[in-house]
Amino acid sequence: MVNSAETILIAAITGFVGAAISYIYNNKKAEQDSRRSYEYEARKRLYTECEPILFQIIELSNNAFKLIKWLANETKKGKFVSSQENRLFIGNTYMMKSTIYRFLAPLAAFRILQSALTTVDLRLDSKINLQYMLMKKLYESFTRDDDLAESDIKLIYKPLFDKKWADQRKKEPQKFRKQGFNFGRLEKLTSELIIRDSNGIRRVMTYGEFESEFEHGKNADDDNDETDKKFRIPYLIFYDFHPNRLPVLWRILMTQAQIYDIIISISKLPENKIASLDQHTIKKISQFDLRSLDWRDLNADEEPFDKNPFEAVEEYLQKELDDIYHIIPLHNNRISNFKLK
């Protein structure tokens, strides 16, 4: 009887343990199946929402990147010298309109990408995640004129806004002209470039559409001009452009050139290569040499206001890359293979 009772007890325990293991296994499998299903649907939604606008961001980034390099080369040739005839950035010129569009359009595309994030899980793709964070830093750079002026070799930069300082702004634009955007203005400007197509989908307007919308004051030097037109602020920022007249703006554009090239380079990498990047190695994927943007003609008499902008830009950029790698959260490798230091 004892052996029979023991046998029954052992059988009962074995059955219970077996049932418990089966229950745990089934629950675990159901949980894994549920996660796989979530990740599949979430990734599908992520790519559907983000990939078309990311493709446009890369295309627009390439246009802006080329423009910055062109500005450096043309400046070195003496294109934007002081003589009135050679200036392309005075008045309602094609160069002025094209420059404003090519620098604002990638930022408008980023705003569309931002709005898509309310319905997608960006953590599911480390490549898209990193591209987004870099675009965010790019967007913010236009508002970081004070920080870039303070970076490494500090520039005297004290923008004067009151009308009574108009003469001072003309005489010493390097010090007293505003060379960046405040955040609210930039949001409004980039919103102006976003329209809806016939299907109600938001998109960045084409250059032709932008040109028809473009308006500015009759004379950017005229502080009595009270016109409040859509693109007057960027017009005033780029008015009479030259890196030596607007050194803080040039630091911003140099920073953007480096970020643009990193974004473009990342777009060509497979996702599994992203995991090996960190804030120190990420710049190495770019073949771009920041010093290729040196606009100075060594034979010219004009003394550069910003004698060595490269260290200033590199110092600022390294801080921003460090910040990216502290912000991006560490996720389970099943969700993200993005590794932090």
Secondary structure, 3 states (H helix, E strand, C coil): CHHHHHHHHHHHHHHHHHHHHHHHHHHHHHHHHHHHHHHHHHHHHHHHHHHHHHHHHHHHHHHHHHHHHHHHHHHHCCCCCCCHHHCCCCCCCHHHHHHHHHHHHHHHHHHHHHHHCCCCCHHHCHHHHHHHHHHHHHHHHCCCHHHHHHCCCCCCCCCCCCHHHHHHHHHCHHHHCCCCCCHHHHHHHHHHCEEECCCCCEEECCHHHHHHHCCCCCCCCCCCCCCCCCCHHHHHHHCCCCCCCCHHHHHHHHHHHHHHHHHHHHHCCCHHHHCCCCCCCHHHHCCCCHHHHCCCCCCCCCCCCCCCHHHHHHHHHHHHHHHHHHHCCCCCCCCCCCCCC
